[in-house]
């Protein structure tokens, strides 16, 4: 093969190499952009996950407070029933017991109102939790779509 043919072959190979190098750089830039987008989505996902965990902890705390109030409510209800039984037998002889019963009933009603308020707060928190869970699922689906479509 002549020197000019070799030089032409070398130039053709060099042009092919440069074209492949440019294609590689374009793909590398695209990869970096996708990687940055992935990191941003991952950070957003982590932030939402942390917010979800905080709401879940708050929900659990409210739930525990509800349980404690429910136990108090049950104890007061049992006291109320015991006093009611005492009240019925000596109704005419023991007016002081009737006043004690009324005081416990008022305390019971106040606790019941507090219990209802916490129950409503728990429902609202559960709705917030469900909304965050839906956002989390949407981000996860977007993340999966990115992974399936570009890697």
C-alpha positions in Angstrom: 0.0 0.0 0.0 1.3 3.5 -0.9 2.2 6.1 1.6 -0.7 8.4 0.5 -3.2 5.5 0.8 -1.9 4.9 4.4 -2.1 8.6 5.2 -5.7 8.7 3.9 -6.6 5.6 5.9 -5.0 7.2 9.0 -7.0 10.4 8.4 -10.2 8.4 8.0 -9.5 6.5 11.2 -8.6 9.8 13.0 -11.9 11.3 11.9 -13.8 8.2 13.0 -11.9 8.5 16.4 -12.8 12.1 16.7 -16.5 11.5 15.9 -16.6 8.7 18.4 -14.9 10.9 21.0 -17.5 13.7 20.4 -20.3 11.2 20.7 -18.7 9.9 23.9 -18.5 13.4 25.3 -22.2 14.1 24.3 -23.2 10.9 26.0 -21.1 11.7 29.1 -22.7 15.1 29.3 -26.2 13.6 29.0 -25.2 11.0 31.7 -24.0 13.8 34.0 -27.2 15.7 33.5 -29.3 12.6 34.2 -27.1 11.9 37.2 -27.7 15.4 38.5 -31.4 15.1 37.9 -31.3 11.7 39.7 -29.5 13.2 42.7 -32.0 16.1 42.8 -34.9 13.7 42.8 -33.1 11.5 45.3 -32.6 14.5 47.6 -36.3 15.5 47.2 -37.3 11.9 47.9 -35.1 11.9 51.1 -36.6 15.2 52.2 -40.1 13.8 51.7 -39.2 10.6 53.4 -37.9 12.6 56.4 -41.0 14.7 56.5 -43.1 11.5 56.3 -41.1 10.0 59.2 -41.6 13.1 61.2 -45.3 13.1 60.6 -45.4 9.4 61.4 -43.7 10.0 64.7 -46.1 12.8 65.4 -49.0 10.6 64.5 -47.6 7.9 66.8 -47.2 10.4 69.7 -50.8 11.5 69.2 -51.9 8.0 69.0 -50.1 7.2 72.3 -51.6 10.3 73.9 -55.0 9.1 72.6 -54.4 5.7 74.2 -53.5 7.3 77.5 -56.6 9.4 77.4 -58.7 6.5 76.5 -57.4 4.6 79.5 -58.1 7.6 81.7 -61.5 7.8 80.2 -62.1 4.1 80.9 -60.9 4.4 84.4 -63.2 7.4 85.0 -66.0 5.6 83.3 -65.5 2.7 85.7 -65.4 5.1 88.6 -68.5 6.7 87.3 -70.3 3.4 87.1 -69.2 2.4 90.6 -70.4 5.8 91.9 -73.6 5.3 90.0 -74.2 2.0 91.7 -73.5 3.5 95.1 -75.7 6.5 94.2 -78.7 4.3 93.3 -78.9 2.4 96.6 -78.8 5.2 99.1 -80.3 7.9 97.0 -82.2 9.6 99.7 -79.6 9.1 102.4 -76.4 10.3 100.7 -76.5 13.6 98.8 -72.7 14.1 99.2 -72.1 11.1 97.0 -74.4 12.6 94.4 -72.2 15.7 94.2 -69.1 13.6 93.9 -70.7 11.7 91.0 -71.5 15.0 89.3 -67.9 16.2 89.6 -66.6 13.0 88.1 -69.2 13.3 85.3 -67.9 16.8 84.5 -64.3 15.5 84.5 -65.4 12.6 82.3 -67.0 15.0 79.8 -63.9 17.3 79.7 -61.8 14.2 79.0 -64.2 13.0 76.4 -64.0 16.4 74.6 -60.2 16.3 74.8 -60.3 12.7 73.4 -62.5 13.8 70.5 -60.2 16.7 69.7 -57.2 14.4 69.6 -59.1 12.0 67.5 -59.9 14.8 65.0 -56.2 15.8 65.1 -55.2 12.2 64.4 -57.6 12.0 61.4 -56.1 15.2 60.0 -52.6 13.9 60.5 -53.5 10.6 58.9 -54.8 12.6 55.8 -51.5 14.5 55.7 -49.6 11.2 55.9 -51.7 9.8 53.1 -51.0 12.8 50.9 -47.3 12.6 51.6 -47.4 8.9 50.8 -49.0 9.7 47.5 -46.3 12.3 46.7 -43.7 9.7 47.7 -45.2 7.1 45.4 -45.4 9.7 42.5 -41.7 10.5 43.0 -40.8 6.9 43.2 -42.6 6.2 40.0 -40.8 9.2 38.4 -37.5 7.9 39.7 -38.2 4.4 38.4 -39.2 5.8 35.0 -35.9 7.7 34.9 -34.0 4.6 35.7 -35.9 2.5 33.2 -35.7 5.1 30.4 -32.1 6.3 30.7 -29.8 3.7 32.1 
